[in-house]
């Protein structure tokens, strides 16, 4: 599920990487050792550079926040696992 208003669903105290990594752990059971690689791969899938993993939501534009929300939603899908 991707909410229309990512401002209200992204925790401002967590980085983008933590937010996506948490979804990967909860939805896919991704080991902590692989979280960084998987998070960066998801960011690339939604058109964001890997450097966005270290920023907080208040540093993003509305469109970038929406992309983070989409990456988080993709964390548990076949698309995240390499499917089409």
Secondary structure, DSSP 4 states (H G I P E B T S, - for coil): ---S-GGGTS-TTSBHHHHHHHHHHHHH---HHHHHHHHHHHHHHTT--GGGGGSBGGGS-HHHHHHHHHHHHHTTSTTTTT--
